[in-house]
Amino acid sequence: MSALPPLSANAGWLARSRAAVWHPCTQMKQHETLPLVPIARGEGAWLVDFDGRRYLDAVSSWWVNLFGHAHPRINAALRAQLDDLEHVILAGFTHATVVELSERLAALAPPGLGHAFYGSDGASATEIALKMSFHAWSNRGAPEKREFVSLEGSYHGETLGALAVTDVPLFRDTYAPLLRRCATVPSPDARRARPGESASDVAERAAQGLEAHLAAHHATTAALIVEPLVQGASGMAMHDPRYLARARELCTRFGVHLIADEIMTGFGRTGTLFACEQAGVSPDFLLLSKGLTGGYLPLACVLTTDEVYAAFWDDDTARGFLHSHSYTGNALACRAALAVLDIFRDDDVIAANRAKAQRWAARAAALAAHPRARNFRNRGMIWAFEADNPRPDFARWCFARALARGVLLRPIGRTVYFMPPYVVTDDEFALLCDTAAEVLDAA
Ligand SMILES: *Cc1c(COP(=O)(O)O)cnc(C)c1O
C-alpha cells in the first residue's frame, strides 16, 4: 500500500471549516476555488497559518485590531480580569470595570457625552441609538419624530434596523422587502468634486442637500446618522470635516439628533482619537465598537448626552430605555477596552501614528503616482485608492494575489485600502505599498 502524501495542516482545517462553518459575507461556493486561510496564531501585525506561512494583516482583521494580535498588555489585563470576574448581569448589578470604562470614555469623548449604554457589536450600537433617539423624542411629546436620515453610501451594520440606514446595494437590496424605508441625503465624498471644487466645496454642497431635506422633514425626523470623515464599507470615501460642522449646526437648528457612527473611525483611525474632534463637534450619540477592545472581544458602546438621558428619567418603567442583551457590559470585554485606553495614554499613540504617517508619506506618494492608481487618499491610519479599469473579478483576484505575497488585502470592489494595526513598522508599510504596486502592474 503506497503512503498518501501528508495532508498539510492547512488543508485539513480548510476542509473541516468549509463543511461546518458558514462564513460571513461569503458565497460559500467560491471556496471551491478560493482557499480559506486557517489561522493558527497571531503575532503583532502578522497572522500565521497552520503550515507556518505568514500574512501581514493590512485590514486589521476587519478593522477591529489596533495594536496587533496577542498583545502582551491586553493579554495580561484579560488574565487579571479572569481571576476576578468574567461577567455579571448588568441589570440591578454593576462592576468596577464597566464603571471605570464608562468614566474614561466620557472623559475622552467630545464634550457632553457622559452616559454610556453597552451593546454587543457595531450593528447593535446602531439599533440602540435609533431606538433611543425615537424614544427620547416620544417621551418628550414628539412621537411623530420617527424617521431617520443617512448618507448615500452609508454603512451602519446589517441587522434589520441598521440595514435600513445602510446604503450599500449589495447588502441592502436583497432584504429590502424586510426594511423600513429611510431617506438618504447626498454624500460629501470628496471624489465627487466638480472641476474647480475643493473637498470643502463638496462638503458644503452636500450640506445644502441635507438642509433642504431637514427643512422639509424635520417635524418627522428623529435623527441623522453619519460616519464621520470616512465612509468605510462603501469604499473608504473621505470627506472634509466641514460637513460634520454643518451637519451639527443643521441638526441643532432643526431639532434632529446627530448620531456619529465612529465604529470604524474611532480610536485613532482617522488621526485623532475620534473623528468628530477634527470638526470640533459633539454628536448627540457617539457609537463605538470595533477598535474599542483592540480587536479582542465583541463590545459596543453608545455614549449620549444629559438631555437624552433626562428624557427617560421617570417613575414609569415604560418610559425607561427598553433594551436588554444578556452580555451587556461584559467584564472581560470592558477590561480589554481599559487596556486599550491605557496603551493610548502610555504610548502617546496618536502622536506616534502621526509621526509614522509622515515618515511613510514618500512611500505612499510613490504608490499614488502609479499609472493605474486613481484617487489616492489618506486620513490618519487609512490609505485608499481605486484601481483604474481593473479586471471584473478584481477584488477576489487581488486578495489571492496579495495573499500569495504574504499580505492580507481585501479590496472593496476596485478600491484597495490599507488599514493596518498601528504597530506596523516602516518595512511592513513598504511591503504593503510594494504589494499593491505589484498587483496594479498585473491587474
Ligand atoms: C463595521 C461597522 C458597523 C457594524 O459593526 P458590526 O460589529 O460589524 O456589526 C457599523 N458601522 C460602521 C461605520 C462600521 O464600520
Ligand as a Chemical Component Dictionary entry (heavy atoms), coordinates in Angstrom:
data_LIG
# 
_chem_comp.id                   LIG 
_chem_comp.type                 NON-POLYMER 
_chem_comp.pdbx_formal_charge   0 
_chem_comp.three_letter_code    LIG 
# 
loop_
_chem_comp_atom.comp_id 
_chem_comp_atom.atom_id 
_chem_comp_atom.alt_atom_id 
_chem_comp_atom.type_symbol 
_chem_comp_atom.charge 
_chem_comp_atom.model_Cartn_x 
_chem_comp_atom.model_Cartn_y 
_chem_comp_atom.model_Cartn_z 
_chem_comp_atom.pdbx_ordinal 
LIG C1 C1 C 0 -18.425 47.641 10.952 1  
LIG C2 C2 C 0 -19.322 48.789 11.076 2  
LIG C3 C3 C 0 -20.591 48.675 11.653 3  
LIG C4 C4 C 0 -21.148 47.362 12.115 4  
LIG O1 O1 O 0 -20.370 46.767 13.103 5  
LIG P1 P1 P 0 -20.535 45.189 13.344 6  
LIG O2 O2 O 0 -19.747 44.928 14.573 7  
LIG O3 O3 O 0 -19.931 44.543 12.124 8  
LIG O4 O4 O 0 -21.967 44.899 13.476 9  
LIG C5 C5 C 0 -21.356 49.810 11.761 10 
LIG N1 N1 N 0 -20.909 50.999 11.342 11 
LIG C6 C6 C 0 -19.694 51.150 10.786 12 
LIG C7 C7 C 0 -19.256 52.512 10.355 13 
LIG C8 C8 C 0 -18.864 50.052 10.608 14 
LIG O5 O5 O 0 -17.687 50.197 10.005 15 
# 
loop_
_chem_comp_bond.comp_id 
_chem_comp_bond.atom_id_1 
_chem_comp_bond.atom_id_2 
_chem_comp_bond.value_order 
_chem_comp_bond.pdbx_ordinal 
LIG C1 C2 SING 1  
LIG C2 C3 SING 2  
LIG C2 C8 DOUB 3  
LIG C3 C4 SING 4  
LIG C3 C5 DOUB 5  
LIG C4 O1 SING 6  
LIG O1 P1 SING 7  
LIG P1 O2 DOUB 8  
LIG P1 O3 SING 9  
LIG P1 O4 SING 10 
LIG C5 N1 SING 11 
LIG N1 C6 DOUB 12 
LIG C6 C7 SING 13 
LIG C6 C8 SING 14 
LIG C8 O5 SING 15 
# 
